């Protein structure tokens, strides 16, 4: 299996951390922007896109702050994706920080995917 590389992206977003957390941590919130449909049973989340489905395990979550998933198909324990809400202490500006892993030749594609998903999230929030 090819090694994956870690990457991080930051997206400024105009929304309260409490509201954002609903969109990143609940199946109904995630299905508004991340996937067409999201179901969960306990820690197991099922994401559906164009008829294909992938399952991820909820690794950690911290209310109002972050959520971390691990794709079940990734055998390597060190791979995950995390969506973190960051608030600047001084300006109170809110950003979403994405941490993810992709094979080296797929990093650009993965970043584009996140950019698309973040623009979907901003549309849902009515935030530009």
C-alpha positions as CSV (number, residue, x, y, z in Angstrom):
1,X,0.0,0.0,0.0
2,X,1.3,3.5,-0.9
3,X,2.3,5.8,1.9
4,X,-0.1,8.7,2.5
5,X,1.0,12.2,3.3
6,X,-0.7,14.5,5.8
7,X,-2.0,17.9,4.7
8,X,-3.9,20.7,6.5
9,X,-6.1,23.4,5.1
10,X,-7.7,26.4,6.7
11,X,-11.0,27.9,5.7
12,X,-12.3,31.2,7.2
13,X,-16.0,30.9,7.8
14,X,-18.6,33.3,9.1
15,X,-20.7,31.2,11.6
16,X,-20.7,30.5,15.3
17,X,-18.7,27.5,16.5
18,X,-21.9,26.0,18.1
19,X,-23.7,26.1,14.8
20,X,-20.7,24.8,12.8
21,X,-20.3,21.9,15.2
22,X,-23.9,20.7,14.4
23,X,-22.8,20.6,10.7
24,X,-19.6,18.7,11.3
25,X,-20.7,16.2,14.0
26,X,-24.3,15.0,13.2
27,X,-25.4,12.8,10.3
28,X,-28.1,15.3,9.4
29,X,-25.6,18.2,9.4
30,X,-22.9,16.3,7.4
31,X,-25.5,15.2,4.8
32,X,-26.1,18.9,4.1
33,X,-22.6,19.4,2.7
34,X,-20.2,16.5,3.1
35,X,-22.0,13.6,1.5
36,X,-25.4,13.0,-0.1
37,X,-26.5,10.9,2.8
38,X,-25.0,10.1,6.2
39,X,-26.2,7.5,8.6
40,X,-24.7,6.6,12.0
41,X,-25.0,3.8,14.4
42,X,-23.0,4.6,17.5
43,X,-19.5,5.4,16.4
44,X,-19.9,4.0,12.9
45,X,-20.8,6.6,10.3
46,X,-21.8,5.6,6.7
47,X,-21.2,8.2,4.0
48,X,-23.0,7.9,0.7
49,X,-22.0,9.6,-2.6
50,X,-23.4,8.7,-6.0
51,X,-24.5,5.3,-4.9
52,X,-21.2,4.3,-3.4
53,X,-20.8,4.2,0.3
54,X,-17.8,4.4,2.7
55,X,-17.8,3.8,6.4
56,X,-15.8,5.7,8.9
57,X,-15.4,5.3,12.7
58,X,-15.8,8.3,14.9
59,X,-12.4,8.4,16.7
60,X,-12.8,11.5,18.9
61,X,-15.1,14.5,19.2
62,X,-15.0,17.5,21.4
63,X,-18.2,19.5,21.6
64,X,-18.1,22.8,19.7
65,X,-14.5,22.2,18.7
66,X,-13.6,19.2,16.6
67,X,-14.5,15.8,15.2
68,X,-12.1,13.1,14.0
69,X,-12.9,10.1,11.8
70,X,-11.0,7.1,10.5
71,X,-12.0,5.4,7.2
72,X,-12.6,1.7,7.8
73,X,-10.8,0.8,4.6
74,X,-7.6,2.4,5.8
75,X,-5.8,-0.4,7.6
76,X,-3.1,1.9,8.8
77,X,-4.0,3.2,12.2
78,X,-2.3,6.5,11.7
79,X,-4.6,7.8,9.0
80,X,-7.6,9.9,9.8
81,X,-9.4,13.0,8.8
82,X,-10.3,15.8,11.3
83,X,-12.5,18.8,11.0
84,X,-11.6,21.4,13.7
85,X,-13.2,24.7,14.5
86,X,-10.7,27.4,15.4
87,X,-11.6,30.7,16.9
88,X,-9.0,33.5,16.9
89,X,-8.7,34.7,20.5
90,X,-8.3,38.4,19.5
91,X,-10.4,38.9,16.4
92,X,-12.9,36.1,17.2
93,X,-12.7,35.1,13.5
94,X,-13.8,31.5,13.0
95,X,-12.0,29.1,10.7
96,X,-12.3,25.4,9.9
97,X,-9.1,23.5,9.9
98,X,-9.1,20.3,7.9
99,X,-6.5,17.6,8.5
100,X,-6.4,14.7,6.1
101,X,-4.2,12.2,4.4
102,X,-3.8,11.3,0.7
103,X,-1.4,9.5,-1.5
104,X,1.2,11.9,-2.7
105,X,-0.1,12.0,-6.3
106,X,-3.6,12.6,-5.0
107,X,-3.1,15.4,-2.6
108,X,-4.1,18.2,-5.0
109,X,-7.3,16.3,-5.9
110,X,-8.1,15.7,-2.2
111,X,-7.6,19.5,-1.5
112,X,-9.9,20.4,-4.4
113,X,-12.5,18.1,-3.0
114,X,-12.3,19.8,0.4
115,X,-12.5,23.2,-1.2
116,X,-15.7,22.1,-3.0
117,X,-17.1,20.7,0.2
118,X,-16.3,23.8,2.1
119,X,-18.0,26.0,-0.5
120,X,-21.1,23.8,-0.2
121,X,-20.9,24.2,3.6
122,X,-20.7,28.0,3.2
123,X,-23.7,28.0,0.9
124,X,-25.7,26.0,3.4
125,X,-24.8,28.4,6.1
126,X,-25.4,31.4,3.9
127,X,-21.9,32.5,4.7
128,X,-19.6,33.8,1.9
